[in-house]
Amino acid sequence: MKDTVNTLSTVQTTVLNFFVEYGFKIFGALIILVVGLLIARWIGRLVLKQLEKYHLEPPVRLLMVRIIKLLIMGLTGVIAVQKLGVEVMPLVAGLGVAGVGVGLAMQGVLSNVVAGLTIIFTKPFRVGEYVELVGVHGQVEAIELFSTTLLHTDLSRVVIPNRKIVGEILHNYARVRQLDLTVGVSYDSDLNAVIATVRELLAKHPKVLKDPAPVVGVTLLADSAINIAVKPWVAVENYIPAQAELYQAIVDQFRARRIEIPFPQREVRVLNGSRQTTAA
């Protein structure tokens, strides 16, 4: 019984000595961490409001705020550890070695993040623009730290890792695209009347932009027809429907005004010397 009492007394003394020696240090470290957390949140909100003035992409603003918060909390953690009397330098050295190992293991992920930051800050393209990236066409739907998402014309989505984009050739069509239509008319046609008809049609079509102005003119003297190039500008989202609507409208207008759209012809000679013209 006496041994038990002595043991309890020893434990009690040890606990009391621990709290006397480290209690205030632990309490002080906790206060430092809480104050650091509050300061990090306050500075984060302040920085976020300031960044909104620079019209940065939302991922950039959030990333910068998170980095600032992490830096503040990291500094607070170092101060709290020092308050406990722990040597910081060996800990920092160990974290540095561990960081190198983690960096090597996550090399692909980090390269995507760096490439994403490059895209976000340099802004070679923006959300809503139509681009060609690494051989893929589509409208930019999202730009994130790890990847960029394109919306294809068939409504499928293509997700491209950012490291595949940086350093590659980029074709940015922006928010408008130029249609490249070709229609053939007979050699007997009045070209001025044909071009005027097409221009009138384009001016009335709701999907055709007035600025930039459409381009209409003779592009080729083909075997059976004079080819007229019709190149209006339309919004990216109207590219496919506008192309179909304009082709149909041109055919309807040409028929209404008796403008002939010829079909290819071939002249075939037979051995008896007569000749016959057939459609091909």
TIRO-192551 format. One line per 2 residues: their letters; for each residue x, y, z of N, C-alpha, C. Coordinates in steps of 0.1 Angstrom, whole numbers, padded with zeros to 4 digits. Layout:
<sites>
A> X,Y,Z,X,Y,Z,X,Y,Z  ...
</sites>
This chain:
<sites>
MK> 0008,-0012,0000,0000,0000,0000,0009,0013,0000  0019,0012,0008,0028,0023,0009,0035,0026,-0004
DT> 0038,0015,-0011,0045,0016,-0025,0036,0023,-0035  0023,0019,-0034,0013,0025,-0043,0012,0040,-0041
VN> 0011,0044,-0028,0010,0058,-0024,0023,0065,-0029  0034,0059,-0028,0046,0066,-0032,0046,0067,-0048
TL> 0041,0057,-0054,0041,0058,-0069,0031,0069,-0074  0020,0069,-0067,0010,0080,-0071,0016,0094,-0068
ST> 0023,0095,-0057,0029,0107,-0053,0040,0111,-0063  0047,0102,-0068,0057,0104,-0078,0051,0109,-0091
VQ> 0041,0102,-0096,0033,0106,-0108,0028,0120,-0107  0022,0123,-0095,0016,0136,-0093,0027,0147,-0093
TT> 0038,0144,-0087,0049,0154,-0087,0054,0156,-0101  0055,0145,-0109,0060,0146,-0123,0050,0154,-0131
VL> 0037,0152,-0130,0027,0159,-0138,0028,0174,-0134  0029,0177,-0121,0029,0191,-0116,0042,0198,-0121
NF> 0053,0191,-0121,0065,0197,-0126,0064,0200,-0141  0058,0190,-0148,0056,0192,-0163,0048,0204,-0165
FV> 0037,0206,-0158,0028,0217,-0161,0035,0230,-0156  0042,0229,-0145,0049,0241,-0141,0060,0246,-0151
EY> 0067,0236,-0157,0078,0239,-0166,0073,0242,-0180  0063,0234,-0185,0059,0235,-0199,0044,0241,-0201
GF> 0037,0242,-0190,0023,0246,-0191,0022,0260,-0198  0029,0270,-0193,0028,0283,-0198,0034,0283,-0213
KI> 0044,0275,-0215,0049,0274,-0229,0038,0269,-0239  0032,0258,-0235,0021,0252,-0243,0010,0262,-0245
FG> 0006,0268,-0234,-0005,0278,-0235,-0001,0290,-0244  0011,0294,-0243,0016,0305,-0252,0017,0301,-0266
AL> 0021,0288,-0269,0021,0283,-0283,0008,0282,-0289  -0002,0278,-0281,-0016,0277,-0286,-0021,0291,-0289
II> -0018,0301,-0280,-0023,0314,-0283,-0017,0319,-0296  -0004,0316,-0298,0003,0321,-0310,-0004,0315,-0322
LV> -0007,0302,-0322,-0013,0295,-0333,-0027,0301,-0336  -0035,0304,-0326,-0048,0310,-0328,-0047,0323,-0334
VG> -0038,0332,-0328,-0036,0345,-0333,-0031,0345,-0348  -0022,0335,-0351,-0018,0334,-0365,-0029,0330,-0374
LL> -0038,0321,-0370,-0049,0317,-0378,-0058,0329,-0381  -0061,0336,-0371,-0070,0348,-0372,-0063,0358,-0382
IA> -0050,0361,-0380,-0043,0370,-0389,-0043,0365,-0403  -0041,0352,-0405,-0041,0346,-0419,-0054,0348,-0425
RW> -0065,0346,-0418,-0079,0347,-0424,-0081,0362,-0428  -0077,0371,-0419,-0080,0385,-0421,-0072,0390,-0433
IG> -0059,0387,-0434,-0051,0391,-0445,-0056,0384,-0458  -0060,0372,-0457,-0066,0365,-0469,-0078,0372,-0475
RL> -0087,0376,-0466,-0098,0384,-0471,-0094,0397,-0477  -0085,0404,-0471,-0080,0417,-0475,-0073,0415,-0489
VL> -0065,0405,-0491,-0058,0403,-0503,-0068,0399,-0514  -0078,0391,-0511,-0088,0387,-0521,-0095,0399,-0526
KQ> -0099,0409,-0518,-0106,0421,-0522,-0097,0429,-0531  -0084,0430,-0528,-0074,0438,-0536,-0072,0431,-0550
LE> -0072,0418,-0550,-0069,0411,-0563,-0081,0412,-0572  -0093,0414,-0567,-0105,0416,-0575,-0104,0428,-0584
KY> -0096,0437,-0581,-0094,0450,-0589,-0086,0447,-0601  -0078,0436,-0602,-0069,0433,-0613,-0075,0423,-0623
HL> -0088,0420,-0621,-0095,0411,-0631,-0087,0398,-0634  -0082,0392,-0623,-0075,0379,-0625,-0085,0368,-0625
EP> -0081,0357,-0631,-0090,0345,-0631,-0093,0340,-0616  -0105,0335,-0613,-0108,0331,-0600,-0098,0321,-0594
PV> -0093,0311,-0602,-0083,0302,-0597,-0070,0309,-0592  -0066,0319,-0599,-0054,0327,-0596,-0056,0333,-0582
RL> -0067,0340,-0581,-0070,0347,-0568,-0070,0338,-0556  -0077,0327,-0558,-0078,0317,-0547,-0064,0311,-0544
LM> -0056,0308,-0554,-0043,0302,-0552,-0034,0312,-0544  -0034,0325,-0548,-0025,0334,-0542,-0030,0336,-0527
VR> -0043,0336,-0525,-0047,0338,-0511,-0043,0326,-0503  -0044,0314,-0508,-0040,0302,-0501,-0025,0302,-0498
II> -0017,0306,-0508,-0003,0306,-0506,0001,0316,-0494  -0006,0328,-0494,-0003,0337,-0484,-0007,0332,-0470
KL> -0019,0325,-0470,-0023,0319,-0457,-0013,0309,-0452  -0009,0300,-0461,0001,0290,-0458,0014,0295,-0452
LI> 0019,0306,-0459,0031,0313,-0454,0029,0318,-0440  0018,0325,-0438,0016,0330,-0425,0015,0319,-0414
MG> 0007,0309,-0417,0006,0298,-0408,0019,0290,-0406  0027,0289,-0416,0040,0283,-0415,0049,0291,-0405
LT> 0049,0304,-0407,0057,0313,-0399,0052,0312,-0384  0039,0312,-0383,0033,0311,-0369,0037,0297,-0363
GV> 0037,0287,-0371,0041,0274,-0365,0055,0273,-0360  0064,0280,-0368,0078,0281,-0364,0079,0288,-0351
IA> 0072,0299,-0350,0073,0307,-0337,0067,0299,-0325  0056,0292,-0328,0050,0284,-0317,0060,0273,-0313
VQ> 0066,0266,-0322,0076,0256,-0319,0088,0261,-0311  0093,0273,-0315,0103,0279,-0307,0099,0283,-0293
KL> 0086,0286,-0292,0081,0290,-0278,0081,0278,-0269  0080,0266,-0275,0081,0253,-0267,0095,0249,-0264
GV> 0105,0257,-0269,0119,0254,-0267,0125,0243,-0276  0118,0240,-0287,0123,0230,-0296,0133,0237,-0306
EV> 0144,0230,-0309,0153,0235,-0319,0146,0235,-0333  0146,0246,-0340,0139,0247,-0353,0147,0242,-0365
MP> 0160,0245,-0364,0169,0243,-0376,0169,0228,-0380  0171,0219,-0371,0171,0204,-0375,0157,0201,-0381
LV> 0146,0206,-0376,0133,0204,-0381,0132,0209,-0395  0136,0221,-0397,0136,0227,-0411,0144,0219,-0421
AG> 0156,0215,-0416,0164,0207,-0425,0157,0194,-0429  0151,0187,-0419,0144,0175,-0422,0132,0177,-0432
LG> 0125,0188,-0429,0114,0191,-0439,0119,0194,-0453  0131,0200,-0453,0136,0203,-0467,0140,0190,-0474
VA> 0146,0181,-0467,0149,0168,-0474,0136,0161,-0478  0126,0161,-0469,0113,0155,-0473,0107,0162,-0484
GV> 0108,0175,-0485,0102,0182,-0496,0108,0179,-0509  0122,0177,-0509,0128,0173,-0522,0123,0159,-0526
GV> 0121,0150,-0517,0116,0137,-0521,0102,0137,-0526  0094,0145,-0519,0080,0147,-0524,0079,0154,-0538
GL> 0088,0164,-0540,0089,0171,-0552,0092,0161,-0564  0102,0152,-0562,0106,0143,-0572,0094,0133,-0575
AM> 0087,0129,-0565,0076,0119,-0567,0064,0126,-0574  0063,0139,-0572,0051,0146,-0578,0056,0155,-0589
QG> 0066,0151,-0596,0071,0160,-0607,0061,0163,-0617  0053,0153,-0622,0043,0155,-0632,0032,0165,-0627
VL> 0028,0163,-0615,0018,0171,-0609,0023,0186,-0608  0035,0187,-0603,0040,0201,-0601,0042,0208,-0615
SN> 0047,0200,-0625,0048,0206,-0638,0035,0211,-0644  0024,0204,-0641,0011,0208,-0645,0007,0221,-0638
VV> 0010,0222,-0625,0007,0234,-0617,0015,0246,-0623  0028,0244,-0625,0036,0255,-0630,0031,0260,-0644
AG> 0028,0250,-0653,0022,0253,-0666,0009,0260,-0664  0000,0256,-0655,-0012,0262,-0653,-0011,0277,-0648
LT> -0001,0279,-0639,0001,0293,-0635,0006,0302,-0647  0015,0296,-0656,0019,0303,-0667,0008,0306,-0677
II> -0001,0297,-0679,-0013,0300,-0687,-0022,0311,-0681  -0024,0310,-0668,-0033,0319,-0661,-0028,0333,-0661
FT> -0015,0335,-0659,-0009,0348,-0658,-0006,0354,-0672  -0001,0346,-0682,0002,0351,-0695,-0010,0353,-0704
KP> -0021,0345,-0701,-0034,0346,-0707,-0033,0345,-0723  -0027,0334,-0728,-0027,0332,-0742,-0041,0329,-0748
FR> -0050,0325,-0739,-0064,0323,-0743,-0072,0325,-0730  -0085,0327,-0732,-0094,0329,-0721,-0106,0320,-0722
VG> -0114,0319,-0711,-0126,0311,-0711,-0136,0317,-0721  -0142,0308,-0730,-0151,0313,-0740,-0145,0314,-0754
EY> -0132,0314,-0755,-0126,0316,-0768,-0124,0302,-0775  -0124,0302,-0788,-0122,0290,-0796,-0108,0289,-0800
VE> -0102,0277,-0796,-0088,0275,-0798,-0085,0262,-0804  -0073,0260,-0809,-0067,0247,-0813,-0055,0245,-0805
LV> -0055,0234,-0796,-0044,0231,-0788,-0040,0216,-0790  -0027,0215,-0792,-0022,0201,-0795,-0030,0193,-0804
GV> -0035,0200,-0815,-0043,0193,-0825,-0057,0191,-0822  -0062,0197,-0811,-0076,0195,-0807,-0083,0209,-0808
HG> -0095,0209,-0815,-0103,0222,-0816,-0113,0222,-0805  -0117,0233,-0800,-0128,0234,-0791,-0128,0248,-0784
QV> -0140,0251,-0778,-0141,0263,-0770,-0137,0261,-0756  -0129,0270,-0751,-0123,0269,-0738,-0134,0270,-0727
EA> -0136,0259,-0720,-0147,0259,-0710,-0141,0262,-0696  -0129,0258,-0693,-0123,0260,-0679,-0108,0260,-0680
IE> -0102,0269,-0673,-0087,0269,-0671,-0084,0267,-0656  -0078,0256,-0653,-0075,0252,-0639,-0060,0250,-0638
LF> -0056,0248,-0625,-0042,0247,-0623,-0036,0234,-0629  -0043,0224,-0630,-0038,0211,-0635,-0041,0209,-0649
ST> -0052,0214,-0654,-0057,0211,-0668,-0065,0222,-0673  -0067,0221,-0687,-0076,0230,-0694,-0087,0222,-0701
TL> -0099,0226,-0700,-0110,0218,-0706,-0116,0225,-0718  -0117,0218,-0730,-0122,0223,-0742,-0136,0217,-0744
LH> -0145,0225,-0749,-0158,0219,-0753,-0159,0218,-0768  -0160,0205,-0773,-0159,0203,-0787,-0173,0206,-0793
TD> -0173,0207,-0807,-0185,0211,-0814,-0196,0200,-0812  -0192,0187,-0809,-0202,0177,-0807,-0206,0176,-0792
LS> -0203,0186,-0784,-0206,0188,-0770,-0198,0178,-0761  -0188,0171,-0767,-0179,0163,-0759,-0168,0172,-0753
RV> -0163,0168,-0742,-0153,0176,-0735,-0139,0170,-0736  -0129,0178,-0738,-0115,0173,-0739,-0107,0180,-0728
VI> -0101,0172,-0719,-0093,0177,-0708,-0079,0175,-0712  -0071,0186,-0712,-0057,0185,-0716,-0049,0189,-0705
PN> -0039,0181,-0701,-0029,0185,-0690,-0022,0198,-0694  -0020,0207,-0685,-0014,0220,-0688,0000,0219,-0693
RK> 0007,0209,-0688,0021,0207,-0693,0022,0204,-0708  0011,0198,-0713,0010,0195,-0728,0008,0208,-0736
IV> 0003,0218,-0730,0000,0231,-0737,0011,0240,-0738  0018,0243,-0727,0029,0253,-0727,0040,0248,-0736
GE> 0044,0257,-0744,0055,0253,-0754,0050,0248,-0767  0037,0245,-0768,0032,0240,-0781,0026,0252,-0789
IL> 0024,0249,-0802,0018,0259,-0811,0003,0261,-0807  -0001,0273,-0806,-0015,0276,-0802,-0022,0284,-0813
HN> -0033,0280,-0818,-0041,0288,-0827,-0054,0293,-0820  -0054,0306,-0817,-0065,0312,-0810,-0075,0319,-0819
YA> -0087,0314,-0821,-0097,0320,-0829,-0104,0331,-0822  -0102,0332,-0809,-0109,0342,-0800,-0124,0338,-0799
RV> -0132,0349,-0799,-0147,0347,-0797,-0155,0347,-0810  -0148,0350,-0821,-0155,0350,-0834,-0147,0341,-0844
RQ> -0154,0335,-0853,-0147,0327,-0863,-0152,0331,-0877  -0144,0329,-0887,-0148,0333,-0901,-0152,0320,-0908
LD> -0164,0320,-0913,-0168,0309,-0922,-0161,0310,-0935  -0159,0298,-0941,-0152,0297,-0954,-0161,0289,-0963
LT> -0171,0296,-0969,-0181,0290,-0978,-0177,0292,-0993  -0180,0283,-1001,-0178,0284,-1016,-0190,0280,-1023
VG> -0194,0288,-1033,-0206,0285,-1041,-0202,0288,-1056  -0206,0279,-1064,-0203,0280,-1079,-0215,0285,-1086
VS> -0212,0294,-1096,-0223,0300,-1105,-0219,0298,-1119  -0228,0299,-1128,-0226,0296,-1142,-0217,0308,-1148
YD> -0210,0304,-1159,-0202,0314,-1165,-0210,0325,-1172  -0223,0322,-1174,-0232,0332,-1180,-0238,0342,-1170
SD> -0235,0339,-1157,-0241,0348,-1147,-0235,0362,-1146  -0243,0371,-1142,-0238,0385,-1139,-0231,0385,-1125
LN> -0218,0385,-1125,-0211,0384,-1113,-0214,0395,-1103  -0216,0408,-1108,-0220,0419,-1099,-0233,0416,-1092
AV> -0243,0411,-1100,-0256,0408,-1094,-0254,0396,-1084  -0246,0386,-1087,-0244,0375,-1078,-0238,0380,-1065
IA> -0228,0388,-1066,-0221,0392,-1053,-0230,0401,-1045  -0238,0410,-1052,-0247,0419,-1045,-0258,0411,-1038
TV> -0263,0400,-1045,-0273,0391,-1038,-0267,0385,-1026  -0255,0380,-1026,-0249,0373,-1015,-0247,0384,-1003
RE> -0242,0395,-1007,-0240,0406,-0996,-0254,0410,-0990  -0264,0411,-0998,-0277,0414,-0993,-0282,0403,-0983
LL> -0280,0391,-0987,-0284,0380,-0978,-0276,0380,-0965  -0263,0383,-0966,-0255,0383,-0954,-0259,0394,-0944
AK> -0262,0406,-0950,-0266,0417,-0942,-0279,0415,-0934  -0288,0406,-0939,-0300,0403,-0933,-0300,0392,-0923
HP> -0289,0384,-0924,-0289,0372,-0916,-0285,0375,-0901  -0293,0371,-0891,-0291,0375,-0877,-0278,0370,-0871
KV> -0272,0359,-0876,-0260,0353,-0870,-0247,0359,-0876  -0248,0366,-0887,-0236,0372,-0893,-0233,0385,-0887
LK> -0220,0387,-0883,-0216,0399,-0877,-0214,0410,-0887  -0217,0423,-0883,-0215,0434,-0892,-0200,0438,-0892
DP> -0194,0436,-0880,-0179,0440,-0879,-0172,0428,-0872  -0162,0422,-0878,-0156,0426,-0891,-0166,0423,-0903
AP> -0164,0431,-0914,-0173,0429,-0925,-0170,0416,-0933  -0181,0410,-0938,-0179,0398,-0946,-0171,0400,-0959
VV> -0164,0390,-0963,-0157,0390,-0975,-0164,0382,-0986  -0167,0388,-0997,-0174,0381,-1008,-0167,0385,-1021
GV> -0163,0375,-1029,-0156,0377,-1042,-0153,0365,-1049  -0149,0367,-1062,-0145,0355,-1070,-0132,0349,-1065
TL> -0132,0336,-1064,-0120,0329,-1058,-0113,0320,-1068  -0121,0315,-1078,-0116,0305,-1087,-0124,0304,-1100
LA> -0117,0303,-1112,-0124,0300,-1124,-0123,0285,-1127  -0133,0278,-1122,-0132,0263,-1123,-0136,0259,-1137
DS> -0136,0245,-1139,-0139,0240,-1152,-0154,0242,-1155  -0163,0241,-1146,-0177,0242,-1149,-0184,0254,-1143
AI> -0177,0261,-1134,-0184,0272,-1127,-0173,0282,-1123  -0179,0294,-1120,-0171,0305,-1113,-0173,0304,-1098
NI> -0163,0301,-1091,-0165,0299,-1076,-0164,0312,-1069  -0174,0315,-1061,-0176,0327,-1053,-0172,0323,-1038
AV> -0163,0330,-1032,-0159,0328,-1018,-0168,0337,-1010  -0174,0331,-1000,-0183,0338,-0990,-0177,0336,-0976
KP> -0172,0346,-0970,-0165,0345,-0958,-0170,0355,-0947  -0182,0352,-0941,-0187,0361,-0931,-0181,0357,-0917
WV> -0182,0366,-0907,-0178,0364,-0894,-0190,0361,-0885  -0188,0351,-0876,-0199,0347,-0867,-0193,0345,-0853
AV> -0202,0345,-0843,-0198,0341,-0830,-0194,0326,-0830  -0185,0323,-0821,-0180,0309,-0820,-0192,0299,-0818
EN> -0201,0302,-0810,-0212,0293,-0807,-0222,0292,-0819  -0221,0301,-0829,-0230,0300,-0840,-0223,0295,-0853
YI> -0211,0290,-0851,-0203,0286,-0863,-0210,0275,-0871  -0214,0264,-0865,-0220,0253,-0872,-0234,0256,-0877
PA> -0243,0261,-0869,-0256,0264,-0874,-0256,0275,-0885  -0247,0285,-0883,-0247,0296,-0893,-0242,0290,-0907
QA> -0233,0281,-0907,-0228,0275,-0919,-0239,0268,-0927  -0247,0260,-0920,-0258,0253,-0926,-0269,0262,-0931
EL> -0272,0272,-0923,-0283,0282,-0926,-0279,0290,-0938  -0267,0294,-0939,-0262,0303,-0950,-0262,0295,-0963
YQ> -0257,0283,-0963,-0257,0275,-0975,-0272,0273,-0981  -0281,0270,-0972,-0295,0269,-0976,-0301,0282,-0981
AI> -0298,0293,-0974,-0303,0306,-0978,-0297,0310,-0992  -0285,0307,-0994,-0279,0311,-1007,-0285,0303,-1018
VD> -0288,0290,-1016,-0294,0282,-1027,-0308,0287,-1029  -0316,0290,-1019,-0330,0295,-1020,-0330,0308,-1027
QF> -0320,0317,-1024,-0320,0330,-1030,-0316,0329,-1045  -0306,0321,-1048,-0302,0319,-1062,-0314,0314,-1070
RA> -0321,0304,-1065,-0332,0299,-1072,-0343,0309,-1075  -0345,0317,-1064,-0356,0328,-1066,-0352,0338,-1076
RR> -0339,0341,-1078,-0334,0351,-1087,-0329,0344,-1100  -0331,0332,-1102,-0327,0324,-1114,-0312,0325,-1117
IE> -0305,0325,-1106,-0290,0324,-1107,-0286,0309,-1108  -0280,0305,-1119,-0277,0291,-1121,-0265,0286,-1112
IP> -0267,0275,-1105,-0256,0268,-1099,-0253,0256,-1107  -0243,0256,-1116,-0241,0245,-1125,-0235,0233,-1118
FP> -0237,0222,-1125,-0231,0209,-1121,-0219,0206,-1130  -0209,0198,-1126,-0198,0195,-1134,-0202,0188,-1147
QR> -0196,0191,-1158,-0198,0185,-1171,-0185,0179,-1177  -0186,0168,-1184,-0175,0162,-1191,-0178,0160,-1205
EV> -0169,0162,-1214,-0170,0159,-1228,-0164,0146,-1232  -0172,0136,-1236,-0167,0123,-1239,-0167,0121,-1254
RV> -0156,0117,-1260,-0154,0115,-1274,-0155,0099,-1277  -0162,0095,-1287,-0163,0081,-1290,-0155,0079,-1303
LN> -0153,0066,-1307,-0144,0063,-1318,-0150,0067,-1332  -0163,0068,-1333,-0169,0072,-1346,-0168,0087,-1349
GS> -0163,0094,-1339,-0161,0109,-1342,-0172,0117,-1336  -0183,0112,-1332,-0193,0120,-1326,-0190,0123,-1312
RQ> -0196,0132,-1306,-0193,0135,-1292,-0206,0137,-1284  -0205,0134,-1272,-0217,0134,-1263,-0213,0141,-1250
TT> -0221,0150,-1245,-0219,0156,-1232,-0227,0150,-1221  -0221,0146,-1211,-0228,0139,-1200,-0224,0146,-1187
AA> -0233,0145,-1178,-0231,0151,-1165,-0223,0142,-1156  -0214,0147,-1148,-0205,0139,-1140,-0206,0144,-1126
</sites>
